[in-house]
Amino acid sequence: WRCRDCLGTPAYCSGCMRASHSQLPFHRVEKWMDTHYRPAWLSELGICVHLGHGGHRCP
């Protein structure tokens, strides 16, 4: 994984990308696919943004 919006376009493993981007939902990320990076969604890492309720799921 890599982030197009983070300074220096660092590469991350799945766990580190999830941890570092759970509060950055508008960053554009890419996933490594054997020979190239492809555009990806943070939802592919299990990140889900909850609007309202202080960032928690609806009760």
Summary of the structure (lengths in Angstrom):
residues: 59
radius of gyration: 12.6
end to end distance: 32.8
largest distance: 43.5
contacts: 113
relative contact order: 0.22
helix: 25%
strand: 19%
